[in-house]
Amino acid sequence: MKDKLQKVNLSTVSEFVLLGLSDAPEVRFLLFVLFLITYLATVAGNITILVAISTDTRLHNPMYFFLGNLSLLDILCPTITVLKMLGALLLDNKVISFTGCMFQLFFFIDVVGTEIFLLAVMAYDRYVAICHPLQYVNIVSMKLCAHLAIGTWVVGFFNSLLHTSLIFTLFFCDSNEVDQYYCDIPPMLAISCSPTYSRELVILTVAGVLGSSAFVVTLISYIYILLAILCMNSSESRHKAFSTCGSHLTVVCIFYGTTICTYVRPSSTYSPNQDRIVSMFYGILTPLLNPIIYSLRNKEVKSALRRVISRVRTALTRQEHRTHYEALVPG
């Protein structure tokens, strides 16, 4: 009984302090403006893609279905972390409750994990479209797309549930200062006063197997795509395809490389300053770049956006004319 009471008393932390990026007021304001602009641009870009895909029937096909899922994830990812960071920078309120920290970590790992698997699915979709164009409709049906998309969300959910339960069943008693601008696995492990070896082993194994498997699927798909591009007769077509695939592959490598670097390593190598920089790549930079790389450079998406803008202008013009007519003819 005494041992049980001592064990219970170990976990005395009811809230955490997110150390964030800087304590200097003038630097905090500049960072606030920078991250606010980045966040708003990210949300605006991804919402624009979602609106175009959902309202234009020409984009109701597997590729844009997956792009819509990616845009949704890219809205959720910075929202989970950046909003809290903006509040801390503007109001100097760095405190987050134990429950709030737990939910923040859960949703963040959920979204990042889901995106890792979704990028692998998207790479496979492009592989079939480019390497087996005549069989594409039969292989990648909308039913299969729905199953694959649901699968990525389900796997991301259970992956996050496992990691969150491993972290928040630890004891936190020596310090409640999280050396990061959001609750994440490495800084939480660093401040725990419980033995973490067995949990780190599980985290490394699960993250390593799932992350590496998704990366291998993505890499092999793009290798086949590049080989198919090399066989194209037109140099103009090769250049265009290389440009598009190169951009996709660059963003994918940044996302996979930074996430694997963060989570597939022992806590003894944890470096707060390095981790803050690395986390910004997959948490802030890639959600900003994805709508530009995957969608806004796409002619079909740009045409759909022009049609959406045209419809909005027409609706506003009609409303203006209606308002003007009602003003001239009261009653």
C-alpha positions in Angstrom: 0.0 0.0 0.0 2.9 2.4 0.8 4.5 1.7 -2.5 1.2 2.4 -4.3 0.8 5.8 -2.5 4.3 6.8 -3.3 3.7 6.0 -6.9 0.5 8.0 -7.0 2.2 11.0 -5.4 4.9 11.1 -8.1 2.6 12.6 -10.7 2.1 16.1 -9.2 1.9 18.1 -12.5 -1.5 19.5 -13.4 -0.3 21.8 -16.1 2.6 22.4 -18.4 4.6 25.5 -19.5 5.3 25.7 -23.2 8.7 27.5 -23.4 7.9 28.5 -27.0 10.4 30.4 -29.2 11.5 33.6 -27.4 10.9 35.6 -24.3 12.0 39.0 -25.7 8.9 41.2 -26.3 10.1 42.7 -29.5 11.1 39.3 -31.0 7.8 37.8 -29.8 5.8 40.4 -31.7 7.7 39.8 -34.9 7.3 36.1 -34.6 3.6 36.5 -33.9 3.2 38.5 -37.2 5.3 36.1 -39.2 3.5 32.9 -38.0 0.1 34.6 -38.2 0.6 35.5 -41.8 1.9 32.0 -42.5 -1.0 30.4 -40.8 -3.6 32.5 -42.6 -1.9 31.8 -45.9 -1.9 28.1 -45.2 -5.6 28.0 -44.2 -6.7 30.3 -47.1 -4.7 28.2 -49.7 -6.1 24.8 -48.4 -9.7 26.1 -48.0 -9.5 27.4 -51.6 -8.4 23.9 -52.8 -11.3 22.3 -50.8 -13.8 24.7 -52.3 -12.6 24.1 -55.8 -12.6 20.3 -55.5 -16.0 20.2 -53.8 -17.9 22.6 -56.1 -16.5 21.5 -59.5 -17.7 18.1 -60.8 -14.7 18.0 -63.2 -12.5 17.4 -60.1 -14.6 14.6 -58.7 -12.0 11.9 -59.4 -9.5 9.9 -57.3 -6.5 12.3 -57.5 -8.5 15.3 -56.3 -10.3 13.2 -53.7 -6.9 12.5 -52.1 -5.8 16.1 -52.6 -9.0 17.2 -50.7 -8.0 14.9 -47.8 -4.5 16.4 -47.9 -5.8 19.9 -47.8 -8.0 19.1 -44.8 -5.0 17.6 -42.9 -2.9 20.7 -43.8 -5.5 22.9 -42.2 -5.7 20.8 -39.1 -2.0 20.4 -38.6 -1.0 24.0 -38.0 -4.3 24.8 -36.3 -3.5 22.3 -33.5 -0.1 23.8 -32.7 0.2 27.3 -34.2 -3.0 28.9 -32.6 -1.7 28.1 -29.1 1.8 29.4 -30.1 0.2 32.6 -31.4 -1.6 33.1 -28.1 1.6 32.5 -26.2 3.6 35.0 -28.3 0.9 37.7 -28.1 -0.3 37.3 -24.5 2.7 35.7 -23.0 0.4 32.9 -21.7 2.5 29.7 -22.0 0.5 27.5 -19.7 -1.5 24.5 -21.0 -3.4 22.1 -18.8 -2.5 18.4 -18.5 -5.7 17.5 -20.4 -5.1 20.2 -23.0 -1.5 19.0 -23.5 -2.7 15.4 -23.9 -5.3 16.3 -26.5 -2.9 18.5 -28.4 -0.4 15.7 -28.6 -3.0 13.2 -29.6 -4.5 15.3 -32.4 -1.2 16.4 -33.7 0.3 12.8 -33.9 -3.0 11.7 -35.4 -2.9 14.3 -38.2 0.8 13.9 -38.9 0.5 10.1 -39.0 -2.5 10.2 -41.3 -0.6 12.5 -43.6 2.3 10.1 -43.8 0.1 7.3 -44.9 -2.0 9.5 -47.2 1.2 10.7 -49.1 2.0 7.0 -49.7 -1.5 6.4 -51.1 -1.2 9.5 -53.3 2.1 8.3 -54.6 0.6 4.9 -55.5 -2.4 6.6 -57.2 0.0 8.7 -59.4 2.1 5.5 -60.1 -1.0 3.7 -61.5 -2.1 6.8 -63.4 1.2 7.3 -65.1 2.5 3.7 -65.5 -0.8 1.9 -66.1 -3.1 4.6 -67.6 -5.3 2.2 -69.5 -6.1 0.2 -66.4 -6.3 3.2 -64.0 -10.1 3.5 -64.0 -10.4 -0.3 -63.2 -7.7 -0.3 -60.5 -8.3 3.0 -58.7 -12.1 3.1 -58.3 -13.8 5.6 -56.1 -14.8 2.8 -53.8 -11.1 1.8 -53.4 -10.2 5.5 -52.8 -12.8 5.8 -50.0 -11.4 2.6 -48.4 -7.8 3.9 -48.7 -8.7 7.3 -47.3 -10.6 5.9 -44.4 -7.8 3.4 -43.8 -5.2 6.3 -43.5 -7.4 8.1 -40.9 -8.1 4.9 -38.9 -4.4 3.9 -38.8 -3.4 7.5 -37.9 -6.0 7.4 -35.1 -4.8 4.2 -33.5 -1.2 5.1 -34.0 -1.8 8.3 -32.1 -3.8 6.6 -29.4 -0.9 4.2 -28.8 1.7 7.0 -28.6 -0.5 9.3 -26.4 -1.3 6.5 -23.9 2.4 5.6 -23.7 3.4 9.3 -23.0 0.6 10.3 -20.6 0.8 7.2 -18.4 4.3 8.4 -17.4 4.9 10.4 -14.2 5.9 14.1 -14.4 7.2 15.4 -11.1 10.6 17.1 -11.5 9.6 19.7 -14.1 6.6 20.9 -16.0 8.5 23.0 -18.6 8.0 21.6 -22.1 10.9 22.8 -24.3 8.8 23.2 -27.4 6.0 25.5 -28.6 3.5 22.6 -28.4 3.2 19.2 -26.6 5.2 16.6 -28.5 6.7 13.2 -27.7 10.4 14.0 -27.4 10.1 16.9 -25.0 7.5 15.0 -22.9 9.9 12.1 -22.6 12.7 14.4 -21.6 10.8 15.9 -18.6 9.3 12.6 -17.3 10.7 11.3 -14.0 9.6 7.7 -14.9 11.8 5.1 -16.6 11.1 5.6 -20.4 13.3 2.9 -22.0 10.5 0.4 -22.7 8.1 3.0 -24.0 10.8 4.6 -26.2 11.4 1.1 -27.7 7.8 0.7 -28.5 7.6 4.2 -30.0 10.7 3.7 -32.1 9.5 0.3 -33.3 6.0 1.4 -34.3 7.0 4.8 -35.7 10.0 3.2 -37.5 8.0 0.3 -39.1 5.0 2.5 -40.1 6.9 5.5 -41.2 9.6 3.6 -43.1 6.9 1.4 -44.8 5.0 4.4 -46.0 8.2 6.1 -47.2 9.3 3.0 -49.1 6.0 2.7 -50.8 6.2 6.4 -51.8 9.8 6.2 -52.9 9.3 3.1 -55.1 6.2 4.6 -56.6 8.1 7.7 -57.6 11.0 5.7 -58.9 8.6 3.9 -61.3 7.0 7.2 -62.2 10.4 8.7 -63.1 11.4 5.7 -65.2 8.1 6.0 -67.1 8.8 9.7 -67.7 12.3 8.9 -69.1 10.5 6.7 -71.7 8.4 9.6 -73.0 9.2 10.6 -76.6 8.5 14.4 -76.1 11.2 16.3 -74.4 8.6 19.0 -73.4 6.4 16.3 -71.8 9.5 14.9 -69.9 10.4 18.4 -68.7 6.9 19.1 -67.5 6.5 15.7 -65.8 10.0 16.0 -64.1 9.1 19.5 -62.9 5.8 18.3 -61.3 7.2 15.0 -59.8 10.3 16.8 -58.6 8.3 19.3 -56.7 6.1 16.6 -55.2 9.1 14.5 -54.3 10.9 17.4 -52.7 7.9 18.2 -50.4 7.5 14.5 -49.6 11.1 14.1 -48.7 11.1 17.2 -46.4 8.0 15.9 -44.7 9.2 12.3 -44.3 12.7 13.2 -43.4 11.8 15.7 -40.7 9.1 13.5 -39.1 11.3 10.4 -39.1 14.2 12.5 -37.7 12.0 13.6 -34.9 10.3 10.4 -33.8 12.5 7.6 -34.9 15.4 8.2 -32.5 16.2 7.7 -28.8 15.5 10.5 -26.3 19.2 10.7 -25.4 19.7 12.5 -28.7 16.9 15.1 -28.1 18.0 18.7 -28.8 15.3 21.3 -28.0 16.7 24.0 -30.4 17.1 21.6 -33.3 13.7 20.0 -32.7 11.9 23.4 -32.8 13.4 24.1 -36.2 12.8 20.6 -37.6 9.2 20.6 -36.3 8.5 23.8 -38.2 9.2 22.0 -41.5 6.5 19.3 -41.2 4.2 21.3 -38.9 4.2 24.7 -40.7 6.2 24.7 -43.9 4.8 21.6 -45.7 1.1 22.6 -45.0 1.9 25.9 -46.6 3.7 24.4 -49.6 1.3 21.5 -50.3 -1.5 23.5 -51.9 1.1 25.4 -54.1 3.0 22.3 -55.1 0.1 19.8 -55.5 -2.8 21.9 -56.6 -2.3 25.6 -57.4 0.2 24.7 -60.2 -2.3 22.3 -61.7 -4.2 23.7 -64.7 -7.4 21.9 -63.9 -7.5 23.3 -60.3 -6.7 26.8 -61.6 -9.5 26.5 -64.1 -11.9 25.3 -61.4 -10.9 28.3 -59.2 -11.6 30.7 -62.1 -15.0 29.1 -62.5 -15.7 29.4 -58.8 -14.7 33.1 -58.8 -16.8 33.7 -61.9 -19.9 32.1 -60.1 -19.3 34.2 -57.0 -19.0 37.4 -59.0 -22.2 36.6 -60.9 -24.0 35.9 -57.7 -22.8 39.1 -56.1 -23.8 41.1 -59.3 -27.3 39.6 -59.2 -27.7 40.4 -55.5 -26.5 44.0 -56.2 -29.0 44.4 -59.0 -31.8 42.9 -56.9 -31.0 45.2 -54.0 -30.9 48.2 -56.4 -34.3 47.2 -57.9 -35.9 46.8 -54.4 -34.6 50.2 -53.4 -36.2 51.8 -56.5 -39.5 49.9 -56.2 -40.3 49.7 -52.5 -43.0 47.3 -51.4 
